[in-house]
Amino acid sequence: MSVHDFIGIGLGPFNLGLAALTAPIEDLDGIFLERKADVDWHPGMLIEGTTMQVPFMADLATLADPTSEFSFLNYLKANGRIYPFYIRESFFQLRAEFQDYLRWAAGRMTNLRFEREVTAVEWEDGAYAVRSEGPGGERVDRARRIVLGTGTPPWIPPACRDLESDTVCHASSYLEHRDRLKACGSITVVGSGQSAAEIYRDLLGDIDAGGYELNWVTRSPRFFPLEYTKLTLEMTSPEYVDYFHGLPRERRDELNAAHKGLYKGINAELINEIYDVLYEKRFRLGTVPTRLFTNSTVEKAAGCGSVRLGIRQHEQDRSFDLLTEGLVLATGYSYRVPRFLDPVRDRLRFDPTGRLEARRDYSVDAAGAGEVFVQNAELATHGFTAPDLGMAAHRNSWIIRSMTGREVYPVEERIGFQEFGAPPS
């Protein structure tokens, strides 16, 4: 059986970007396995009119190779839309457009294997044996290296994990549940980030015709905007990742807790738009059946059909109940080490808290031989740039350099004006 140079597991934007950047490298043989039938990027949040939060250049390849055939601009040209996009004069493409672009790029590649669910990764005869199930039964592919791009599963608050109702959902499946939610007499959105704001705005637009009450609950002290000033954006840079990676683990954890406003906030324009809609509806209707609660954490949840939420207001240290028929948990995502890695856990590198501990080159194999790499599983070691699409091409350039032993794509070391650490003595 042939042994590939690498196998990518999962086909979100990060591993698809790796596929795009490795496509022209003749001496690097890799395949990618994906359990779904097609690239399916956050389908539950493709709300009409929503846009990306990063500029279109944060595509699969441009920031590593602006000449790549898999660039977003080439997608526009191939589909006869480059001039309309130019006239539109916006750096931020539609979210549904980004999904279409990903599928267009995937359709131009020959080494992607869809409907292959990986069940186990084992170490056999000096290579990784990747077992997968799909049409035709079980298959085993072998490679010298693995690149994990399985994404981060939805995080459900502990209080809500036992709820069973077709009107309770995570934001990741919002569109699938939207019609059922709008048939409820009351809907509550829990969360403080962009997804929560987009869902609240979507439901607020139809609140008149729907006749439902709409609540928005967040444990944050305010509906805070995403920090997007230019000197702040310099923190999404190679030198900041170097600086962050070199800090002690405890300090990195403190910084990650403090950095939420850098990647988990709400687009300022959307916050203002929500306020304007509320203002207009209050003027026109007199009252708007909606309530917004800050500093409030859902600590209890029970019921079927209607859900009673037990909520605590932090600053007052007071509890109250909120009854709702529909519930959307825009509570984010949290990385979990895939169970299919259990047979090779002894070959992986973990920190004392049980998290994968990535080296600067994104490898996590215990031997340090550049055998296993991660995509968006290195928040603890590389900081808030881990889920950032704008740093994906940079990470893939590092991974490709480690796999090939040469710099196929220039790996920038310094791009910013500011210095993050003390100067050398």
Secondary structure, DSSP 8 states (H G I E B T S, - for coil): --EESEEEE--SHHHHHHHHHHTT-TT--EEEE-SSSS---SGGG--TT-B-SS-TTSSSSTTT-TT-TTSHHHHHHHTT-HHHHHHHT-S--BHHHHHHHHHHHHHT-SSEE-S-EEEEEEEETTEEEEEEEETTEEEEEEES-EEE-----B---GGGTT---TTEEEGGGHHHHHHHHHTSSEEEEE--SHHHHHHHHHHHHTHHHH--EEEEE-SSSS--B----HHHHTTSSHHHHHHHHTS-HHHHHHHHHHTHHHHSSB-HHHHHHHHHHHHHHHHHHS--SEEEE-SEEEEEEE-SSSEEEEEEETTTTEEEEEEESEEEE---B-----GGGGGGGGGB-B-TTS-B---TTSB-BTT-SS-EEESS--HHHHGGGTT-GGGHHHHHHHHHHHHHSS-SS---S---SS--S----
